[in-house]
Amino acid sequence: MISKDLIINSDPKEISIALLEQKQLVELNKEKKDIKFAVGDIYLGKVKKIMPGLNAAFINVGYERDAFLHYLDLGAQFRSLHKYYQLSIKRKGKIVPVHKFKNEPDINKDGKIAEVLKTGQTVIVQVTKEPISTKGPRLGSEISLAGRNLVLLPFSDKVSVSSKIESAEEKSRLKALIQSIKPKNFGVIIRTVAEGKKVATLDSELRDLVERFEKAFKGLRKDVSAPKLFIRELNLTNAILRDILNVSFTNITVDDQQLATDIKQYVKEIAPGKEKIVKLYKGRNPIFDHFGVTKQIKTLFGKTVSFKHGSYLIIEHTEALHVIDVNSGNRSKAGNDQETNALEVNLAAAKEIARQLRLRDMGGIIVIDFIDMLSNEHRQKLFDTMKEIMSEDRTKHNILPLSKYGLMQITRQRVRPEMDISVDEKCPTCNGTGKIGPSYLYIEKMENDLKEILKKVKTRKFIIQAHPFIAAYLTKGTLSPARKMAKRNSCKLKVQPINSFPFLEYRFTDKFGDEIDLG
């Protein structure tokens, strides 16, 4: 059984979520707490410009660049959605429930954008792709609200089942069940995790989604003007828990008390008795340092990634595509011919590449230059292996067989900017300036900072967080620099090594680990 661990680090600015399989980092997600324009967010937007040549419109949703909405992304039920919005802002009493609303005719699938939209019109739109590089968000008007087991499609009547549910009998059961409980004018997509679920669970979730959708319209008034956030998608933390959290997790470790409580409650709902896997981390060192995540990030996010017996990948990112070059390095295995060695390196590379695609969330076109192999059997084996490994990837993707030049092309859906973590650090001596100060003043500067802190705070107990090399110097010997500093300033100092710190960085914290601001 594969061990799966979820490590969650929460700090004031962002939440970082690391997924480890067999202690290896395979996914890393970071969410800034003030993030806007996330996939799934629903906005009241204003039509800024109609582009007949593109059969599209640019919509103002409050982003610095106008968002893009193509005619094909309006959705067949666009007129019904828009009419329901107009009725909501014009109403004098209670809003008409969606199941009692009379749908408008579907729009013509081969129609023109100018036949449906006009400049200045307010439209309800959903973010389908986050702003990437110089582009604004990509939008759609076929609204969907995702739950754990179901996806709700307002003003539709279709019920479809995930193709990943293999049992025809289970598909029929779920479809019949949903058709019997869903309200009129709502379509539903049944997700893979719904397999085996009872009617009470699905009915409860369906009611919650319907209520969430209709509640948003109850708050609409004539004086509400676009652009405005209408319905917020769950934050990334909750969305990830909704999409990937299941009973197969071995441990979920969180360093925030409130978040740990929320996750424990969530696990209790989906798998009663399994909530014990959620643990609160109380250690002194940062949680990512403690579980070795920081070290893996530093190793895995560079341009060059080593993976087995000296073999390595070179990963280049461009605006148009990502290029990955597979190199055997100094690898040699006695008794194996070149073809066998090439196959072994390529198969190991395929595993690491699949991991890198998930880890960096690389999207668009990915071109991989594998080591040349002459055997058609070996080439087919590599293609089959890549497809099998990539089957674990939740993001939509398509893999093409190797070309005659040994190139493999993968297209992978891109809805968010690629995870880009710089592992390069500024020169620890000159801080990137090319000039250095006297090294013997380093401890003096640290002590000056301590004196400034002592003027501002009442406590006399501090922790100095520093790179392990600096921490070792500060604590060396019975008359260590840290002891001398503490004695001279009549306070208590504890030194804490932090692996993720650049070489000469240090911070003062109180005894609880909260940083003391020098500003």
N, C-alpha and C positions, 0 to 999 in steps of 0.2 A: 504493500500500500504506500502510495506517495504521500509524504508528509507535506502539509500546506500550512504555512504560518503567515498571518497578517500582522504587520508591525505598523502602528499608527502613531505618528509624531505630531502633536498639536502645539503650535506656538502662536503668539499674538497676531502674526501677519498671515500665516498660511498653515494648511494641514497637509502633511505628506504621508502617503500610504504606500507601503512596500509589501509586495506579495512574494513570498519565498516558497519555492518547491524544492524539497530535499536540501534546504538551507541555501539554495542558490536564488539570487534575485532575478525574477522574471518579469515583474511589472513594477513600475514606479509612477505614482500619480501625485501631482502637487496641485493644490487649489488655494489660490489667494482668497482670503475671507471677504474681500470686497469685489470679487469677480462679477463682471456683467457680460451680457450677450453670450451665455452658455447655450450649447445645444439643448433644445427642448423648451427654452424660454419662449413664452408667447407674449407678443407686443401688440399694442394699438399703434399702427404706423400710418404715416401720411404719404400718399403718392407724390413724389417730387418731380419725376420726369418719366414720360412714356417713350419707349424706344421701339418704334414699329419695325425697324430693320432687324433688331434682335428678338422681336416678339417678347419683349420683357419690359419691366419697369424698375426704376430706382426708388426705393422706399426710405424715408427718414424714420429711423427707430431710435434716434438719440445718439448714435455712434458718430465719431468724427467724419466717417465716410458713409455715404448712402449705401444701404443694403440692396442686394440684387434679387429680384423675383421674376422668374421666367414663367411664361404662360402655362407650360406643362406642369409647373409646380403649384398652380392655383388649386388643383383638386376639382373633381367633377361637381362636388357639392358647394362650390364657392358661393353661388347665389343664395343658397339656403343659410349659410353661415352669416353672410352679409345682411340678409333680411332680418335674421334673429337679432343681430347686433342693433339694427335700426329700431326694431320694436322695443328693445330693452331700454334704449335711451329716450324713447318717446312715451313710454308707458306712464300711466298715472297710478295704477294700483300694483298688484302682484304680477310678477313676470310669468308668462306662459311656460309651463314645463316643456322640455324638448320633446317628450314622447307625445304631447298633444299638438305640437307645431306641425303645420302643413308644409312639407318640403317644396322648394322651388324646383323647376326642371334643371337637370344637369347642364353644365356648359358644354359647348361643342368642343370635342377633343382636338379638332383641326382649326379652331377659331383663332381670332386675332386679339391681342392684349387690349387694343383700343376699344374693342366691342364690350369689354367687361369693366375696365378701369378708366378713370379720368384723373387728370392732375388735381391735386388738392383733396382727393377722396381719402377718408379714413378706412383702413383695412385691418383685419385681424390676421397677423402673420406669426409664424413660428420659426425660430432659428434652426436651420438644418446643418449649417456649417459655421463654426466660429470665425471671427476675423483672423486671417492668416497673412503675414507679411504686409503688403500694401493694400490688400483687398478688404472690403467691408464684409459683414456677415452675409451668408447665403440664406434665403428665406423660402418658405413654402406656406400655402394656405390650407393644406389638407391637415387639419389639426389632429394631434394624437396626444393622449395622456397615458404615460406608462406607469403601471404598477408592477409588483413583483411577479405575478402570474399572468396578468392580462394587460393588453394595450387597448384603450378606449378610443373609438373613432366616431366622434359626433356627426350626426346627419348622414350616416351610412347605415346600411342594414346587413353588410357582409359579416360572416363569421368565418375566420380561417384559422388553421392550426399550424404550429411550427413544423417545418419539414424534418426537424431533428428528432421529433417523436416518431419512432420507427413502427410501433405497433398500430396496425390498421384498426384493430378493435378499440384501442385506447383513443385514437383520433376520433372515431365515430362517437364514442361515449362522451368525450369532452365537447364535441361540436353540438351534439343533441342537448347536452346539459346547458350549455351557454344559450342556445337558441330558446330554451324553455324559460330562462330566467331574465334575459336581457330586455330592457325597455325598448319600445319602438323608437326608431330614428337613431339608434346607436349601433355601430358596428364594433366587433371585438376581434383582436388577434390573440390567440391563446399561445402563451410563451412555453418554451421547453420545460421550465421548472414546474409548470402546472400538472405535469404527468403524475397521475395517481392521487391528485388532490380531491378532497370531498366537496360536495356541493355547497356546504355552509361556508367554507373558506373562500371559494370563488365568488359566491353571492355577496359576501361581506365586502370583498375587495371591489367588486363591480359597483355596488352601491356607493362606496367611498369615492370612486373615480367620477361617477355621475354627479354626486353632490358637489365635488370640487369644481367641476366644470360649470354647473348651473349657478353656484354661489358667486363665481366671478362676475356673471352677468347681473346678478342682483345688486351689485355695488355700482353699476354704471349709471351715470346721470348725464344730462345734456351738457353740463359745464366741464365734463372730463374731456380734455383735449389731448390729441396725439402730438408727439410720440410719448408713449407711457407703457411701462411694464404692466402686463395684464395678468398673466399667470406664470409664476416662477417655477421652473423645473426644480426638483430636489437638488440640493447642493451636491457637489461631487462626492463628498463622503457618503451621503445617504444613497446616491445613485449607484456608487460602486458596491455598497453593501447590498443594495437591492438586486444588482445584476450578478455579482460573483459570490456573495456570501451563501454558503450552503453547509450542510451537515458534515461534509468531507473535511472541513478545516480541523487541523490538529490544535492550534492555539491562535488566539487573537489577543495581542498585547497592546495596550494603550497607555499613554503617559498623562492622560487628562481624566480626572474623576468623573465629570459630567458626561463626557463622550463614552467612557467605559460603561456608565450606567445605562445610557441610551442604547448602546450596542447589545448589552446584556439583555435588555428588555426585548430588543428586536429578535435576537437569537431564541429567546424563550418562546416567542410567538410562532416562529417557523419550525422550531425543533425543541419542544419541551424536554427539559432534562439535560440539554447540551449547553446551557448557559455557563457552565463551569469552565468552558474553554476560554472565556473572556477574562483576562487578567489585567489588573492595574499595575503598571510599572512604577516603582518608587525609588529606583536606584539614583545615585548621585550623577553618574555619567549620563550624557545624552542617550536616549533609547536607541538611536541608530548606531552609535558607537558600540554600545553594549552587545547588540546582536550582529555586529560585523557588517551592517548595511553600508555605512560610510565608506569602508574599505572597498566594498564591491562597486559602489558608485564611482569612486576614483579610478578603479581598474577598468570599468566597462564603458565609460562615456567618452573615452579619448578617440582620437583618429585611428589609432592602432589597437587592436584587441587580440590578445593571445588566447588560444583555446586548447591546444593539445600537443604535447611533445615538440614544442618550438614552432608549431604552425601558428599563423596569425591572419587576421582580416585587416584590410585597410578600408575604412568607410569614409566616403566623401559625400557631402550634401550640397546640392545646387538648388536653384529656384525651380528648375523643371523636373529633376529626378534625383534619386539617390543611387550611388554606384558603390558596389562592394567587390573588392578584389581578394581572392583567396590565394594565400601563399603558403607553401610547405615549409618555408624557413630552412633551418639546418636539420630538419627531420630526416632520418634515414633508418631503415629497419633491415637488418641483415637477413638475407634469404628471400626477401620480397622483391619482385621486379617493379619497374617504374609504374606499370599500369595498376598493380595491386596497391602500391603506395598512394597513387593518385586517388583511387577509389576510397581508401580509408580516410585520407585527409578531407576529401569532398563530403563524405558522409558525416564526419565530425563537424565540418564547417556548416553543413546544413542545419544541424542541431543548434549551433551557436547563432547562426543568422536568424533563425526563427525566434530565438530568445531576444536578440537585439531589436527585431521589428516590434515585438510587444513592449520591450523595455523603453525604447525611444519613441514609441508610437509613430513610427515612420509611415507616411501615407503617400499616395500618388503612385509613381512608377519607380520600381526598384530593379536595377539591372545588376546581376551577379556574374562575375567572371570566374567560373570554377577552373580548376586545373584540367587541362585537356585529357580526355580519355578516348581511346580508339574503339573500345568494345561497345556495341549497341546495347548489350545486356547490362553493362555497368551504367551506361547513361540512363537507361530506363529505371534501373534500381535507384539511382540518385533522385530522379523525378518522383518516383513512388514514395521514397523516404521523405522528401520535402513535403509532399502532400499530406502524408500521415502525421508528421510533426506539426504542420501548420493547422491541422484539424482542431488543435487545442485553442487556437486564436479566435476570440469572439468577434473580432472585427471582420467585416466582409472583405474577401480577397479572391484573387484569381491567379493561378500559377500556370505558366506556359512551359512546354517541354524544352529541353536544351536545344539551342540552335546548332548548326554544324560548326560554329566557332566556339562552342562551349559556354555560351551565354544563356542564362535563364532570366526570364522577365516575370516579375510579380507585380500585379496592381493591387493596392490595398487602400480601402476607403479612408479618406482623410477628412475628419470633421473638426479636428482641433489642431492648433500649431504643434509641431513636433517637439517632444521633450528634449530641450537643449540645455545640458549642464556642462559648464566649462570646468574642466579638471586642471587646467593650467593655473598656476599661482604666480603672483608678482614676485620678482626677485626679493627674497627675504632680507637682503642686505640694503638694497637701494630703494625698495618699494616702487620699482619701475622708473625711477628718475635718472638712473645712471650715476648718482652721487651717493656717498655714504657718510653718515655721521660717526663720531668716535664710538666704538663699541663699548668702551668702559662707562659711557653715560647711560646705557640701557637700564641698568638697575636703578640709577639715580632718577631717571624719568619715571620709572615704576613707583618709586618711593614718593616722588612729588605728587603723583596722582593719588596715592594713598593719603597724603596729607590734606589734599583738597577734599577728599571724601570725608575725612574725619571732621572737617569743619562743618559739613552739611548734615551728617547723620549722627544719631545718638549711639548706635550700636558700636561695640569695640571688637566684634567677631566677624572676620571676613574669610572668603575663599578667593584665592587667585587661580583662575582657570588659564592654562597656558599649553602650548605645544609640548608633547612628552619630553623632548630634548631640553627645552627651557625649564620644564618642571623638575627634571632630574638635576639640573644645575642649581636651581633654587633650594633644593632640599638636601644637597650633598654635604655630609659631615655634620658634626654636633654644633658647629658654629656656621651653619649654612646662611646664605644671603637672606633667606626668608626669616630665619630666627632673629638675625641681627636687625632686620627691618622692623619686625614686630616689637623687639625690645626697645628700639630707639623711639618708637611711636606709641608705646604702652597699649598695645592691642594684641589680639590673637589672630594668627594667619594660618590657614590651611591651604596647601597647594594641591590642585586637582588637574591631572593631565587630560587633555582633550585631543583625540586623534584628528578630528576634522579641522582644527585650527591651522592657519598658515603659520610658518615657522616663528615669526616674532610677534604674533598677536597675543594679547593677554586681556583678561577682563576681571574686574572685581565684582563679586556677588556677595549677598548676605548669607547667613548660615542656612537659609532655605533654598539657596541656588538662584535667587532672583537677581538679575544684573542691576548694578548701581550705576546710574547715569552720571557721567562726568560733566555733562553739558550745563 
